[in-house]
Amino acid sequence: MIMFIRKLLMIILGGILVIYLLLVLVAVFFSDTLILPGRRSNTKIPQLLRIDVAQGEYLTARYLTSPNATYTILYCHGNAEDLGDLADLLDKYQRHGYNLLAFDYRGYGSSLGKCSPANALVDTQAAWTYLTNTLHVPPERVILLGRSVGGAMAAQLATQHSAAGVILESTFTSAFRAVIPIPLVPFDKLETIDLIETIDEPILVIHGMDDRLINCRHGRCLYDRAKEPKQCLWVDGAGHNDVPLIAGEAYWKALDDFSRQITRMQKDKNFRQ
């Protein structure tokens, strides 16, 4: 009987080890594709800008302007959408008084090149450079807005440049923790939680309370770790992809309150100088 139990335990432990090794192999060889699989909708977007990122590779982007806008949003989208999917939403930012530059990572929309987390970080940097150098938008007038995986891109950019503020919407603490809440493998990717503590700009965290893809605890953890000044919006009844729709006017009020806070801080800073 004892020998049987020992053999059974060895079989169970061996099975667990095999499953763990398979998990590690998936994380090593397939995680990039799972994080950013690429997306090409059939929606045709007129007047797209082109941002070169490498030889023969470029991003396509939309630049929307609103009369009397104070801030320009640099919009970093999620992993299962492109500019075609987001056309109506992006127009709403414009109608609510914001300029906006939104771009597709390589492998998304009509952007040309291979998509990967590393390339997406480079693409986000290229969009920032285009916005500030080519379109001549001052950094202190740029709000970085990252949705879902785009929040990791926005957070990384905020550690490299001084923007007006950062908005993280439906963003994970790290890519692997969005799938498995405990650290089962000895590495991770897009660890937003480690970046947020180094961001000095005002931060607004927005998350749907019923998000089943990236649980709201990710947003709460990011908010808790962020420096002051910070604001939050927790949207009851909202999942991962419908936060602005479910929140309605509360969403736009949160953005406007955040923008006004930035303006007050900048005026106070200029007064002290």
C-alpha positions, 0 to 999 in steps of 0.5 A: 500500500505504501509503495502504491501511494509513493508511485501515485505521488511520483506520478502526480508530481511528475504531471505537475512538473510537465504542466509547469514546464509547458507553462514556462515554454508557452511563456517563453515562446508564445507570450509575445503573440498572446500579448499583442496578436495583431489586428486588422479591421476592415474599417477604412480611416481617411487622412491617416498620418505615417510615422516611420519606425524602421526601414520599410516599417511604419505606423499609421495614425490619426491626429484630431484637433478640437477648437480651444483644446488645452491638452492633446491625448496620446492614445495607446490602444489595447491588444485586440483593437485598431484605429478602425475599431476605435473610430467612434470613440476617438471622435468623442475625445475630440468632441469633448474638447481634446486634441488626440493622436492615436496610432496603430502598433506595427501589425495593427490596422494599416501599420507595417511591420511585426508586432511584439511588446518590444516593438510596441514600446518603440512604436509608442516612443516614435508616436511621442517623438512625432507628436512633440517634434513634428506636430510641435505639441509641447510635452507639458500639454500631452496627456498619455492615455493607455488602455489595457496593454496600452497602459503598459506602453503609456507607463513606460513612456512616462518614465522616459519623458515628462508629460502633463499627466498619465491615464491608465484605463483597464490596465494590468499590473503585469502581463502574466499576472493578468492571466495568473494572479500568482507568479508561477514563472520566474519572469514577467513582461510589461510590469506596469506595477514596477513603473508606476512608482517612478512616475512623477506626473499626475495619474488617473486610474480608470477600471471597470468593476466587472472586468473579467479579462483584467480584474479590477484589483489590477487597477486598484493595485496600480492606484495604491502604488501610484504617487500623489497627486492621483485620481481614480474612477471605478465604474460599476457594471463596466467590463473590459471594453465598455468603460466609457459607454457604461460610465457615460458622462462620469467618464468625461467628467473624470477626464475634465477634472483630471485636466483641471488638476493638471492646469492648477498644478502647472499654474502653481508651479509657474507662480513659484518659479 
